[in-house]
Amino acid sequence: MNHSLRHAFALAATLIGAAALLACGRPFTPATPPGFVDLEDRYGDDEYRATTAEGLVIGIRAFDNDPKGDLAFWSRVIEKRLREGGGYALLGKTDVKARNGLPGVQLRFGHDEGKEAHLYYLTVFVNDDRVFLHEAGGAKALVERHQQQIDWAIRNFLPE
């Protein structure tokens, strides 16, 4: 994974970090799309990562919903942080649903590295207990080529 995407994943993970504690174990069931490999042996029980052979990465983390906020609150915090603190341009927002019907918002960001455009999709789900961050990112052409698999992974994501 390139430096800017590592930075985006790290930034998204730390946005809530000061106010929230990482949940113990996975409070979700990920869905590894066709063409991706689960990197379970490289990460702890509290997060998920999968990749394609070309380097497109999907990641999921869950944080305590503390301070207690709703989907609108957390998606705005994340959008503001990535735009102002990470230099990412918001390209669009899409309403989505997890496998259990929990509503979410997908924030689509763009970021240029040198002459190469990159896309970073961060989908936020919130329930009473947790905030779930479902991330996907890579070179623009790569993300666009795997758009159906990313969408499938979100539709089949199961927060607990």
TORLUM-467651 format. One line per field, with one value per atom (N, C-alpha, C, O): residue number from 1; residue in three letters; x, y, z; atom name. Coordinates in pm, whole numbers, plus 32768, in hexadecimal, padded with zeros to 4 digits. Example, Ala and Ser with C-alpha at 12.3 -4.5 7.8 and 13.67 -1.06 7.14 Angstrom:
REM TORLUM-467651
nr: c(1_1_1_1_2_2_2_2)
rest: c(ALA_ALA_ALA_ALA_SER_SER_SER_SER)
c1: c(8527_84CE_8528_8590_8505_8557_850A_853D)
c2: c(7DC7_7E3E_7EB6_7EB4_7F1F_7F96_8003_8072)
c3: c(830C_830C_830C_834E_82C4_82CA_8313_8324)
atom: c(N_CA_C_O_N_CA_C_O)
***
This chain:
REM TORLUM-467651
nr: c(1_1_1_1_2_2_2_2_3_3_3_3_4_4_4_4_5_5_5_5_6_6_6_6_7_7_7_7_8_8_8_8_9_9_9_9_10_10_10_10_11_11_11_11_12_12_12_12_13_13_13_13_14_14_14_14_15_15_15_15_16_16_16_16_17_17_17_17_18_18_18_18_19_19_19_19_20_20_20_20_21_21_21_21_22_22_22_22_23_23_23_23_24_24_24_24_25_25_25_25_26_26_26_26_27_27_27_27_28_28_28_28_29_29_29_29_30_30_30_30_31_31_31_31_32_32_32_32_33_33_33_33_34_34_34_34_35_35_35_35_36_36_36_36_37_37_37_37_38_38_38_38_39_39_39_39_40_40_40_40_41_41_41_41_42_42_42_42_43_43_43_43_44_44_44_44_45_45_45_45_46_46_46_46_47_47_47_47_48_48_48_48_49_49_49_49_50_50_50_50_51_51_51_51_52_52_52_52_53_53_53_53_54_54_54_54_55_55_55_55_56_56_56_56_57_57_57_57_58_58_58_58_59_59_59_59_60_60_60_60_61_61_61_61_62_62_62_62_63_63_63_63_64_64_64_64_65_65_65_65_66_66_66_66_67_67_67_67_68_68_68_68_69_69_69_69_70_70_70_70_71_71_71_71_72_72_72_72_73_73_73_73_74_74_74_74_75_75_75_75_76_76_76_76_77_77_77_77_78_78_78_78_79_79_79_79_80_80_80_80_81_81_81_81_82_82_82_82_83_83_83_83_84_84_84_84_85_85_85_85_86_86_86_86_87_87_87_87_88_88_88_88_89_89_89_89_90_90_90_90_91_91_91_91_92_92_92_92_93_93_93_93_94_94_94_94_95_95_95_95_96_96_96_96_97_97_97_97_98_98_98_98_99_99_99_99_100_100_100_100_101_101_101_101_102_102_102_102_103_103_103_103_104_104_104_104_105_105_105_105_106_106_106_106_107_107_107_107_108_108_108_108_109_109_109_109_110_110_110_110_111_111_111_111_112_112_112_112_113_113_113_113_114_114_114_114_115_115_115_115_116_116_116_116_117_117_117_117_118_118_118_118_119_119_119_119_120_120_120_120_121_121_121_121_122_122_122_122_123_123_123_123_124_124_124_124_125_125_125_125_126_126_126_126_127_127_127_127_128_128_128_128_129_129_129_129_130_130_130_130_131_131_131_131_132_132_132_132_133_133_133_133_134_134_134_134_135_135_135_135_136_136_136_136_137_137_137_137_138_138_138_138_139_139_139_139_140_140_140_140_141_141_141_141_142_142_142_142_143_143_143_143_144_144_144_144_145_145_145_145_146_146_146_146_147_147_147_147_148_148_148_148_149_149_149_149_150_150_150_150_151_151_151_151_152_152_152_152_153_153_153_153_154_154_154_154_155_155_155_155_156_156_156_156_157_157_157_157_158_158_158_158_159_159_159_159_160_160_160_160)
rest: c(MET_MET_MET_MET_ASN_ASN_ASN_ASN_HIS_HIS_HIS_HIS_SER_SER_SER_SER_LEU_LEU_LEU_LEU_ARG_ARG_ARG_ARG_HIS_HIS_HIS_HIS_ALA_ALA_ALA_ALA_PHE_PHE_PHE_PHE_ALA_ALA_ALA_ALA_LEU_LEU_LEU_LEU_ALA_ALA_ALA_ALA_ALA_ALA_ALA_ALA_THR_THR_THR_THR_LEU_LEU_LEU_LEU_ILE_ILE_ILE_ILE_GLY_GLY_GLY_GLY_ALA_ALA_ALA_ALA_ALA_ALA_ALA_ALA_ALA_ALA_ALA_ALA_LEU_LEU_LEU_LEU_LEU_LEU_LEU_LEU_ALA_ALA_ALA_ALA_CYS_CYS_CYS_CYS_GLY_GLY_GLY_GLY_ARG_ARG_ARG_ARG_PRO_PRO_PRO_PRO_PHE_PHE_PHE_PHE_THR_THR_THR_THR_PRO_PRO_PRO_PRO_ALA_ALA_ALA_ALA_THR_THR_THR_THR_PRO_PRO_PRO_PRO_PRO_PRO_PRO_PRO_GLY_GLY_GLY_GLY_PHE_PHE_PHE_PHE_VAL_VAL_VAL_VAL_ASP_ASP_ASP_ASP_LEU_LEU_LEU_LEU_GLU_GLU_GLU_GLU_ASP_ASP_ASP_ASP_ARG_ARG_ARG_ARG_TYR_TYR_TYR_TYR_GLY_GLY_GLY_GLY_ASP_ASP_ASP_ASP_ASP_ASP_ASP_ASP_GLU_GLU_GLU_GLU_TYR_TYR_TYR_TYR_ARG_ARG_ARG_ARG_ALA_ALA_ALA_ALA_THR_THR_THR_THR_THR_THR_THR_THR_ALA_ALA_ALA_ALA_GLU_GLU_GLU_GLU_GLY_GLY_GLY_GLY_LEU_LEU_LEU_LEU_VAL_VAL_VAL_VAL_ILE_ILE_ILE_ILE_GLY_GLY_GLY_GLY_ILE_ILE_ILE_ILE_ARG_ARG_ARG_ARG_ALA_ALA_ALA_ALA_PHE_PHE_PHE_PHE_ASP_ASP_ASP_ASP_ASN_ASN_ASN_ASN_ASP_ASP_ASP_ASP_PRO_PRO_PRO_PRO_LYS_LYS_LYS_LYS_GLY_GLY_GLY_GLY_ASP_ASP_ASP_ASP_LEU_LEU_LEU_LEU_ALA_ALA_ALA_ALA_PHE_PHE_PHE_PHE_TRP_TRP_TRP_TRP_SER_SER_SER_SER_ARG_ARG_ARG_ARG_VAL_VAL_VAL_VAL_ILE_ILE_ILE_ILE_GLU_GLU_GLU_GLU_LYS_LYS_LYS_LYS_ARG_ARG_ARG_ARG_LEU_LEU_LEU_LEU_ARG_ARG_ARG_ARG_GLU_GLU_GLU_GLU_GLY_GLY_GLY_GLY_GLY_GLY_GLY_GLY_GLY_GLY_GLY_GLY_TYR_TYR_TYR_TYR_ALA_ALA_ALA_ALA_LEU_LEU_LEU_LEU_LEU_LEU_LEU_LEU_GLY_GLY_GLY_GLY_LYS_LYS_LYS_LYS_THR_THR_THR_THR_ASP_ASP_ASP_ASP_VAL_VAL_VAL_VAL_LYS_LYS_LYS_LYS_ALA_ALA_ALA_ALA_ARG_ARG_ARG_ARG_ASN_ASN_ASN_ASN_GLY_GLY_GLY_GLY_LEU_LEU_LEU_LEU_PRO_PRO_PRO_PRO_GLY_GLY_GLY_GLY_VAL_VAL_VAL_VAL_GLN_GLN_GLN_GLN_LEU_LEU_LEU_LEU_ARG_ARG_ARG_ARG_PHE_PHE_PHE_PHE_GLY_GLY_GLY_GLY_HIS_HIS_HIS_HIS_ASP_ASP_ASP_ASP_GLU_GLU_GLU_GLU_GLY_GLY_GLY_GLY_LYS_LYS_LYS_LYS_GLU_GLU_GLU_GLU_ALA_ALA_ALA_ALA_HIS_HIS_HIS_HIS_LEU_LEU_LEU_LEU_TYR_TYR_TYR_TYR_TYR_TYR_TYR_TYR_LEU_LEU_LEU_LEU_THR_THR_THR_THR_VAL_VAL_VAL_VAL_PHE_PHE_PHE_PHE_VAL_VAL_VAL_VAL_ASN_ASN_ASN_ASN_ASP_ASP_ASP_ASP_ASP_ASP_ASP_ASP_ARG_ARG_ARG_ARG_VAL_VAL_VAL_VAL_PHE_PHE_PHE_PHE_LEU_LEU_LEU_LEU_HIS_HIS_HIS_HIS_GLU_GLU_GLU_GLU_ALA_ALA_ALA_ALA_GLY_GLY_GLY_GLY_GLY_GLY_GLY_GLY_ALA_ALA_ALA_ALA_LYS_LYS_LYS_LYS_ALA_ALA_ALA_ALA_LEU_LEU_LEU_LEU_VAL_VAL_VAL_VAL_GLU_GLU_GLU_GLU_ARG_ARG_ARG_ARG_HIS_HIS_HIS_HIS_GLN_GLN_GLN_GLN_GLN_GLN_GLN_GLN_GLN_GLN_GLN_GLN_ILE_ILE_ILE_ILE_ASP_ASP_ASP_ASP_TRP_TRP_TRP_TRP_ALA_ALA_ALA_ALA_ILE_ILE_ILE_ILE_ARG_ARG_ARG_ARG_ASN_ASN_ASN_ASN_PHE_PHE_PHE_PHE_LEU_LEU_LEU_LEU_PRO_PRO_PRO_PRO_GLU_GLU_GLU_GLU)
c1: c(8055_8000_805A_80BE_8039_808F_8081_8028_80DC_80E5_8065_8037_8029_7FB3_7F3C_7EED_7F2E_7EBE_7ED5_7E77_7F53_7F71_7F50_7F19_7F72_7F55_7EBE_7E8F_7E73_7DE1_7DA4_7D50_7DD0_7D9D_7DC1_7D6E_7E3C_7E67_7E19_7DF1_7E04_7DBB_7D2B_7CF8_7CEB_7C62_7C5A_7BFC_7CBB_7CBB_7CD3_7CA0_7D1F_7D3E_7CDE_7CE5_7C83_7C28_7BD7_7BBA_7BB3_7B5F_7BB5_7B87_7C30_7C88_7C92_7C93_7C99_7CA9_7C2E_7C39_7BB9_7B3E_7B04_7AAC_7B34_7AF7_7B61_7BD4_7B3B_7B95_7B75_7B01_7BDD_7BCB_7B82_7BA6_7B1D_7ACF_7B23_7B80_7B04_7B4C_7B11_7A99_7B64_7B32_7AE6_7AD0_7ABF_7A76_79E1_79A2_79A9_7918_78D0_786B_7906_78CE_78FC_795D_78B4_78DC_78FA_78A0_7979_799B_7970_7955_796C_794F_79C3_79D4_7A12_7A83_7A50_7A21_7A59_7A23_7A79_7AEF_7A3E_7A8B_7B00_7AF1_7B74_7BEA_7C3F_7CAB_7C11_7C5C_7C89_7C4D_7CF5_7D28_7D23_7D53_7CE8_7CDF_7D6B_7DAF_7D97_7E1A_7E10_7E57_7DB9_7D9A_7E16_7E1D_7E76_7EED_7F49_7FA7_7F31_7F8A_7F50_7F93_7ED3_7E91_7E51_7E38_7E36_7DF9_7D67_7D2E_7D2C_7CA0_7C41_7BC9_7C75_7C1F_7C14_7BD0_7C55_7C4A_7C51_7C70_7C34_7C2F_7C74_7C66_7CBF_7CFD_7CF9_7D0C_7CE0_7CE5_7D20_7D16_7D5E_7DA0_7D91_7D7A_7DA1_7DAC_7E41_7E95_7E61_7EED_7F2B_7FA4_7ED9_7F0B_7F1D_7F59_7EEA_7EFE_7E87_7E97_7E11_7D9A_7D7B_7D77_7D65_7D50_7CC5_7C94_7C87_7C0C_7C2E_7C72_7C00_7C17_7B9A_7B47_7B8D_7B1D_7B51_7BA2_7B21_7B3F_7ABD_7A61_7AB7_7A43_7A74_7AD5_7A30_7A51_79D5_7965_79E9_7978_7938_797E_78B6_786B_786A_7805_78DD_78EE_794C_79C2_7920_789D_782F_7845_77BB_774A_7721_76FB_772B_7704_76B8_76C2_766D_7624_7674_76E3_763C_7680_76A4_7712_7649_7664_76DB_7730_76E1_774E_77D4_7831_77DE_785F_788A_7902_782D_7857_7889_78E4_784E_787D_7907_795D_791D_79A0_7A0C_7A76_79F0_7A52_7A6A_7ADD_79FF_7A0E_7A63_7AC1_7A43_7A8D_7B20_7B79_7B3A_7BC4_7C17_7C8A_7BDD_7C27_7C3C_7CA4_7BD8_7BE5_7C47_7C9E_7C3B_7C8F_7D18_7D7D_7D1B_7D97_7DE5_7E5E_7DA1_7DE3_7DF5_7E39_7DB8_7DC7_7D79_7D9B_7D12_7CC1_7C4C_7C12_7C2A_7BB9_7B3F_7B46_7AD2_7A56_7A1A_79F9_7A0C_79D5_7940_78FB_790F_7881_785F_78B6_77DD_77A6_7737_76EA_7731_76CA_7690_76DB_760D_75CD_75D8_75C2_75FB_760A_75C6_759B_75BE_7589_75E0_7611_75F3_763A_75DA_7562_760F_75BE_7547_74DD_7555_74E7_748B_7432_749E_7447_7477_7439_74E5_7519_7542_7593_750C_7532_75BE_75F0_75FD_7682_7691_7639_7702_7723_77AE_780D_77B9_783C_786E_782C_78E4_7926_7993_79EA_798E_79F1_7A4F_7A26_7AD0_7B36_7B98_7BAD_7BD2_7C3D_7CBA_7CB3_7D2B_7DAB_7E13_7E1C_7E5F_7EC7_7F4C_7F70_7F95_801E_8075_8077_80BC_8108_80A7_804F_80B9_8060_7FF2_7FA1_7FEF_7F8E_7F1B_7F31_7EA1_7E2A_7E09_7E14_7DE0_7DB8_7D2B_7D02_7CE2_7C5E_7C60_7CA3_7C17_7C0C_7B7A_7B42_7B3A_7AAE_7AA8_7ADF_7A66_7A55_79BF_797A_798E_7901_78EE_7931_7891_787A_77F2_778D_77F3_7779_777D_77E8_770B_7705_768C_761D_76A4_7634_7643_769B_75F2_75F8_767F_76AC_76C1_773D_77BD_7822_77B9_7836_782B_77C0_78A1_78B4_7909_7974_78DB_7921_7957_790E_79D6_7A15_7A3D_7A92_79FF_7A1B_7A66_7A2E_7AE6_7B3D_7B66_7B75_7B77_7BAE_7BFD_7BD0_7C73_7CC2_7D30_7D60_7D58_7DC3_7DC7_7D81_7E18_7E1F_7D94_7D49_7D73_7CED_7CBF_7C50_7D13_7CEE_7CD2_7C77_7D1F_7D0F_7C8C_7C44_7C6E_7BF1_7B7A_7B1A_7B80_7B12_7AFF_7A8E_7B6D_7B64_7B23_7AE2_7B35_7AFF_7A85_7A63_7A42_79D0_7963_792A_7945_78DC_7901_78AA_797F_79AA_79A4_797E_79C9_79C1_792F_7910_78D7_7848_7812_77C5_783C_7812_783F_77F3_78BC_78F3_78A3_7891_7876_7826_7799_7768_775A_76D2_76D0_766B_773E_7744_778B_779B_77B5_77F1_7786_7715_77AA_7747_777B_77C8_7750_7773_771E_76AA_7758_770E_76D8_7697)
c2: c(7F8C_8000_807A_807E_80E0_8155_81AD_819A_820E_8262_82B1_82B6_82F0_8344_82F0_831E_8278_8225_81F3_81EA_81D2_81AC_8220_820E_8298_8310_8322_8342_830E_831D_82B7_82DA_8239_81D2_81F6_81EA_8222_8245_82BE_82C1_8320_8397_8374_83A3_8323_82FC_82AF_82C1_825A_820B_825F_823F_82CA_831A_838D_83CE_83A7_8417_8409_846B_8391_8378_834E_834F_832B_82ED_8333_82EF_83B6_83FC_83ED_83EC_83E3_83DE_8352_833B_82F6_8270_8205_8217_8199_8128_80BE_80A5_8080_8016_7FA2_7F77_7F71_7F02_7E82_7E73_7E2A_7DAC_7D45_7D2E_7D09_7CA7_7CED_7D66_7CA0_7CD8_7CDD_7C74_7D52_7D5E_7D67_7DAB_7D22_7D22_7CA4_7C64_7C83_7C16_7C53_7C85_7C4F_7C88_7C2B_7BB5_7C62_7C14_7C29_7C96_7BC1_7BCA_7BB2_7B44_7C17_7C08_7BAC_7B98_7B75_7B25_7B77_7BED_7B37_7B7B_7BBA_7BEF_7BB5_7BEB_7B78_7B0D_7B8F_7B2F_7B6E_7BDE_7B27_7B54_7B4F_7AE8_7BBC_7BC4_7BAF_7BEF_7B56_7B40_7B25_7B54_7ADC_7AB9_7B30_7B25_7BA0_7C14_7C81_7CE4_7C71_7CD7_7C95_7C1C_7CE4_7CB0_7C8F_7C99_7C66_7C3F_7CB6_7CA4_7D2F_7DA4_7DEE_7E54_7DBE_7DFE_7D96_7D21_7DC3_7D6B_7DB1_7E2A_7D65_7D96_7D27_7CB2_7D50_7CF5_7D43_7DBD_7CFB_7D3E_7CEC_7C73_7D32_7CEF_7CDC_7D14_7C8E_7C7A_7CFE_7D11_7D5A_7DDA_7E41_7EAA_7E27_7E82_7ED5_7F2D_7EBB_7EFF_7EC5_7E4B_7F1B_7EEF_7F13_7F80_7EB6_7ECF_7EBA_7E5A_7F14_7F08_7F2B_7F7A_7EF1_7F0F_7F1B_7ECB_7F82_7F95_7FBC_7FF1_7FA0_7FC7_800C_7FE0_8078_80C6_80D7_80D4_80E8_8106_8189_81E8_818E_8207_8261_826F_829D_82F0_8362_8348_83DC_8408_83D9_83CA_83C2_838B_83EB_845D_83BB_840B_83B6_833C_83F6_83AC_83AB_83E0_836F_8362_83EB_83FD_844B_84D0_8510_854D_8503_853D_8500_8549_847A_8439_8448_8458_8443_8453_84E1_84F5_8544_85CF_85E1_8623_85A6_85AE_8573_85AF_84FF_84BC_850B_851E_853A_858A_8606_8624_864C_86C7_86A9_86F2_8640_861E_85F9_8625_85AA_8582_85F6_8600_864C_86BE_8724_8754_8746_87AF_877C_87BF_8706_86D3_8678_8667_863D_85DD_8609_85C6_867A_86AC_865D_865F_8616_85C7_861B_8668_860C_8653_85F6_8585_8627_85D9_85DA_8643_8562_8555_8537_8550_8500_84E1_8491_845D_8487_8439_83E1_8409_8368_830A_82C6_829B_82BB_826F_81DB_81B2_818B_80FB_80B4_80F3_8030_7FDE_7F64_7F2A_7F3D_7EC2_7E4D_7E60_7DD4_7D5B_7D55_7D21_7D8A_7D87_7E00_7E12_7E54_7EC7_7F47_7FAF_7F42_7FBA_801F_7FFF_8099_80FD_8131_8136_8157_8190_81FB_820E_823F_82A5_8287_8278_8280_826F_82F7_833D_831C_8398_8374_8322_83AF_8392_8408_8478_83EB_8452_8438_83C6_84A3_849B_84DD_8539_84AB_84E1_84C3_8451_8526_8510_84FA_853F_8499_847F_848F_843A_84FD_851A_852E_8583_84DE_84E7_847D_8477_8429_83BD_83DC_83FF_83CF_83E6_8367_82F8_837C_830F_832A_839D_82BF_82C9_8285_821F_82BE_8288_8290_82FD_821B_8215_81EF_8189_8240_8224_8220_8285_81A9_8197_818E_8140_81DE_81E8_81AB_81CA_8153_811B_8139_8135_8157_8175_8131_813A_80EA_80BA_80F4_8148_80CB_8105_80F2_8147_8083_805F_8083_80A2_807F_8089_80DE_80F4_810C_814E_80EF_80C5_80CD_8071_80C0_810C_80AE_80EE_8082_802F_8084_8025_8074_80CE_8052_80A0_8051_7FD7_8099_805D_80C9_813C_80A6_810C_80D4_8064_8126_8102_8162_81C7_8140_8191_8197_8135_8208_8220_81B1_817D_818C_8125_809F_8056_8082_8005_8003_7F9F_8071_807A_8071_8028_80B8_80B4_8029_7FFE_7FE2_7F5A_7EF9_7E99_7F13_7EB9_7EF3_7EC9_7F53_7F95_7F32_7F3F_7ED0_7E6F_7E1D_7E00_7DF7_7DAA_7DFF_7DCE_7E7F_7ED8_7EE6_7EDC_7EFE_7F0A_7E8A_7E8F_7E18_7D96_7D86_7D58_7DAD_7DA1_7DF7_7DD0_7E6A_7EC2_7E88_7E84_7E5D_7E23_7DA7_7D8A_7D5E_7CE1_7CEF_7C8C_7D67_7D84_7D75_7DA3_7D35_7D1C_7D52_7D0E_7DCB_7DFE_7DB7_7D96_7DA0_7D5A_7DBB_7D92)
c3: c(8000_8000_8000_8049_7FB0_7FA7_8022_8075_802C_80A3_80BD_8130_8058_8070_809E_80F0_806B_8098_8126_8175_8147_81D1_822C_8299_8200_824E_825E_82CB_81F3_81FA_825A_82AC_8250_82AB_833B_8395_8351_83D9_840C_8481_83B7_83DF_8404_846A_83B2_83D0_8453_84A1_846B_84E6_8561_85CD_8553_85C8_85E1_8649_8581_8596_8613_8657_8633_86A6_871D_878F_8702_8765_87E9_8850_87EE_886D_88C5_893F_8888_88D6_88E2_8935_8892_8892_88A4_887C_88DF_88F2_888B_886B_8857_87F5_8837_88A4_87F5_882D_8830_87E1_888A_8899_8839_883B_87E7_8786_8717_871B_86B5_8644_8662_866E_866F_8681_85FA_85EC_8598_8511_84CA_84F1_845E_8407_837E_833B_8354_82D2_8261_8276_81EA_8172_8111_80DA_80FC_80A0_8012_7FF3_7FBB_7F34_7EDE_7EFA_7E74_7E16_7DDF_7DC1_7DD2_7DA0_7E0C_7DF0_7E89_7EFA_7F53_7F54_7F9E_7FFE_8088_809C_80E8_8174_81B1_81AA_81ED_822C_82C3_8310_82EB_8379_83CE_8440_8399_83E8_8400_844F_83BE_83CB_8424_8442_844F_84A0_8518_8518_857D_85F7_85E6_857A_8654_8654_864B_8638_8658_865C_85D7_85CF_8570_84EE_847E_8496_8406_8391_831E_830C_82D0_8256_81EE_820C_8171_8100_808B_8086_802E_7FBD_7F3E_7F41_7ECE_7E4D_7E31_7E77_7DCD_7DA6_7D77_7D83_7D43_7D11_7D80_7D68_7DF9_7E69_7E94_7EE9_7E5F_7E92_7F1B_7F2B_7F7C_8006_8037_801C_807F_80C9_815C_8180_81B0_823F_828E_8260_8305_835D_83EB_8418_8430_84BE_8504_84C6_8585_85D5_8653_8692_8678_86EE_8743_8710_87C5_881C_87EF_87CB_87F3_87D1_884D_8891_8866_88DE_88BD_88A5_88BA_88E9_888A_8812_88C1_8876_8808_8821_878C_8719_86B5_86B8_865D_85F7_8575_856F_850E_848E_8453_841F_845B_8425_846C_842C_84F0_853D_8515_84F2_851A_8500_846F_8455_8410_8385_836C_831C_83B0_83A2_83E1_83A7_8458_8499_843E_842B_8406_83B0_8330_8307_82F2_8278_8293_8248_82FC_831E_8339_830B_8382_83A6_832A_831D_82D0_8259_81F8_81B7_81EE_8193_81C9_8180_8249_8282_82AE_829B_82EA_8321_82C4_82D4_8264_820D_817E_8131_8159_80D2_806A_7FF4_8095_8039_8007_8053_7F88_7F4D_7F50_7F21_7F88_7F8B_7EFF_7EC8_7EC4_7E3E_7E3F_7DDC_7EAD_7EB5_7F31_7F77_7F49_7FB9_7F83_7F2C_7FB7_7F8E_8009_8060_8010_807B_805A_7FE8_80BE_80AD_8121_8181_8116_8184_8194_8133_8213_8232_8220_820A_822B_8217_8276_8251_82F0_8350_8346_839A_82E0_82CA_830D_82FC_8359_839A_832F_82D7_8336_82D2_82E7_8358_827A_827E_8214_81C0_8218_81B5_8180_81CD_80FD_80BF_8091_8044_80C4_809E_8039_8057_7FC4_7F5C_7F4F_7F31_7F64_7F61_7EEF_7EC6_7EBE_7E5D_7E95_7EE6_7E68_7E96_7E29_7DF9_7E03_7D9F_7DE3_7E42_7DB0_7DDB_7D61_7D09_7D5C_7CE3_7C71_7C76_7C09_7B95_7B96_7B3A_7BFF_7C04_7C63_7CD7_7C31_7C82_7CD1_7C9F_7D4F_7DA6_7DDA_7DE7_7DF7_7E33_7EBA_7ECE_7F17_7F9D_7FC5_7FD2_7FD8_8000_8093_80BC_80E0_816E_818A_817F_81AF_81CB_8261_82A5_8294_8324_8346_8307_83AA_83E3_8478_84B5_84B3_8542_857F_854C_85F0_8640_86CC_86E1_872A_87B1_87F2_883F_87D5_881A_87D0_880F_8749_86FE_8680_8649_8656_85D5_8583_85B0_850B_84B2_843B_83FB_841E_83AB_8347_8364_82D3_8267_81FC_81BE_81E7_8190_8113_8118_80A5_802B_7FE5_7FDB_7FB3_7F70_7F1A_7F2D_7EBA_7E60_7DEA_7DE9_7D88_7D0F_7CD0_7CD4_7C97_7C61_7C02_7C10_7BA3_7B42_7B87_7B60_7BED_7C37_7C86_7C85_7CC9_7D16_7CB7_7CD2_7C49_7BE8_7BAE_7B98_7B95_7B5E_7BC1_7B99_7C43_7CAA_7CF1_7D5F_7CB2_7CF1_7D1B_7D87_7CC7_7CE9_7D64_7DB7_7D71_7DE6_7E66_7ED0_7E5B_7ECF_7EFB_7F71_7E9A_7EB9_7EF9_7F58_7EC5_7EFB_7F8C_7FE1_7FA8_8030_8092_8106_8066_80BD_80D1_8142_8065_8071_80C9_8109_80CD_8119_819F_81E7_81C3_8245_82B2_82A1_8320_838A_8410_8454_8436_84BA_8524_850B_8598_8602_8668_86C9)
atom: c(N_CA_C_O_N_CA_C_O_N_CA_C_O_N_CA_C_O_N_CA_C_O_N_CA_C_O_N_CA_C_O_N_CA_C_O_N_CA_C_O_N_CA_C_O_N_CA_C_O_N_CA_C_O_N_CA_C_O_N_CA_C_O_N_CA_C_O_N_CA_C_O_N_CA_C_O_N_CA_C_O_N_CA_C_O_N_CA_C_O_N_CA_C_O_N_CA_C_O_N_CA_C_O_N_CA_C_O_N_CA_C_O_N_CA_C_O_N_CA_C_O_N_CA_C_O_N_CA_C_O_N_CA_C_O_N_CA_C_O_N_CA_C_O_N_CA_C_O_N_CA_C_O_N_CA_C_O_N_CA_C_O_N_CA_C_O_N_CA_C_O_N_CA_C_O_N_CA_C_O_N_CA_C_O_N_CA_C_O_N_CA_C_O_N_CA_C_O_N_CA_C_O_N_CA_C_O_N_CA_C_O_N_CA_C_O_N_CA_C_O_N_CA_C_O_N_CA_C_O_N_CA_C_O_N_CA_C_O_N_CA_C_O_N_CA_C_O_N_CA_C_O_N_CA_C_O_N_CA_C_O_N_CA_C_O_N_CA_C_O_N_CA_C_O_N_CA_C_O_N_CA_C_O_N_CA_C_O_N_CA_C_O_N_CA_C_O_N_CA_C_O_N_CA_C_O_N_CA_C_O_N_CA_C_O_N_CA_C_O_N_CA_C_O_N_CA_C_O_N_CA_C_O_N_CA_C_O_N_CA_C_O_N_CA_C_O_N_CA_C_O_N_CA_C_O_N_CA_C_O_N_CA_C_O_N_CA_C_O_N_CA_C_O_N_CA_C_O_N_CA_C_O_N_CA_C_O_N_CA_C_O_N_CA_C_O_N_CA_C_O_N_CA_C_O_N_CA_C_O_N_CA_C_O_N_CA_C_O_N_CA_C_O_N_CA_C_O_N_CA_C_O_N_CA_C_O_N_CA_C_O_N_CA_C_O_N_CA_C_O_N_CA_C_O_N_CA_C_O_N_CA_C_O_N_CA_C_O_N_CA_C_O_N_CA_C_O_N_CA_C_O_N_CA_C_O_N_CA_C_O_N_CA_C_O_N_CA_C_O_N_CA_C_O_N_CA_C_O_N_CA_C_O_N_CA_C_O_N_CA_C_O_N_CA_C_O_N_CA_C_O_N_CA_C_O_N_CA_C_O_N_CA_C_O_N_CA_C_O_N_CA_C_O_N_CA_C_O_N_CA_C_O_N_CA_C_O_N_CA_C_O_N_CA_C_O_N_CA_C_O_N_CA_C_O_N_CA_C_O_N_CA_C_O_N_CA_C_O_N_CA_C_O_N_CA_C_O_N_CA_C_O_N_CA_C_O_N_CA_C_O_N_CA_C_O_N_CA_C_O_N_CA_C_O_N_CA_C_O_N_CA_C_O_N_CA_C_O_N_CA_C_O_N_CA_C_O_N_CA_C_O_N_CA_C_O_N_CA_C_O_N_CA_C_O_N_CA_C_O_N_CA_C_O_N_CA_C_O_N_CA_C_O_N_CA_C_O_N_CA_C_O_N_CA_C_O_N_CA_C_O_N_CA_C_O_N_CA_C_O)
***
